[in-house]
Every structure is written in C-alpha cells, then in structure tokens.
Amino acid sequence: MKYLPNLLVLLFSIGIFSSSFAGVYDDWPDEAICTWLEQKPNHEGYLAENEKRELNCFDDPNFSLRNYEPKHVNLNMY
C-alpha cells in the first residue's frame, strides 16, 4: 500500500510524456515534403511521409530533382 502513491505518479508521468510526442513531419504542409524530396529523393523519412500522406510527389508535373551535391570545405584554424 505504501507503493501506491509512487505507482500513481509513475503512471501519470508516463501518460503525460507519451502523449506529447507527435510525428516529426506532422506540422509541415504537403508542399514542404515534396520540396524536401526534390533535394533528397532517397531520404527514408521523407519517402515514408510521402507514402503516409499519399502525396505522389514524384508524379507531380512540377516536381524536379535538384542537383545538389555537398562540397567538402577545408578550414584551417590558427
């Protein structure tokens, strides 16, 4: 019986913290997902969101892959 308050606090805190986590991309509009896919077409998170929302970004006539290649920059600190 002396563990009941601790158990209730534990269950209450789990309930609060578990409900506060939402999907990473839930607040972003559909256009943003398609724009991100133009930049990184192989990103697993963007591809999963594209499928989840049934956007079909790759079938959109305005969709065009961007040829972005990151360049390594050598910086010397003195």
Secondary structure as the mmCIF struct_conf table of DSSP 4:
data_model
#
loop_
_struct_conf.conf_type_id
_struct_conf.id
_struct_conf.beg_label_comp_id
_struct_conf.beg_label_asym_id
_struct_conf.beg_label_seq_id
_struct_conf.end_label_comp_id
_struct_conf.end_label_asym_id
_struct_conf.end_label_seq_id
TURN_TY1_P TURN_TY1_P1 LYS A 2 TYR A 3
HELX_RH_AL_P HELX_RH_AL_P1 LEU A 4 SER A 19
TURN_TY1_P TURN_TY1_P2 SER A 20 SER A 20
TURN_TY1_P TURN_TY1_P3 VAL A 24 ASP A 27
BEND BEND1 TRP A 28 TRP A 28
HELX_RH_AL_P HELX_RH_AL_P2 ASP A 30 GLN A 39
TURN_TY1_P TURN_TY1_P4 PRO A 41 ASN A 42
HELX_RH_AL_P HELX_RH_AL_P3 GLU A 44 ARG A 53
TURN_TY1_P TURN_TY1_P5 GLU A 54 GLU A 54
HELX_RH_3T_P HELX_RH_3T_P1 CYS A 57 ASP A 59
TURN_TY1_P TURN_TY1_P6 PRO A 61 ASN A 62
#
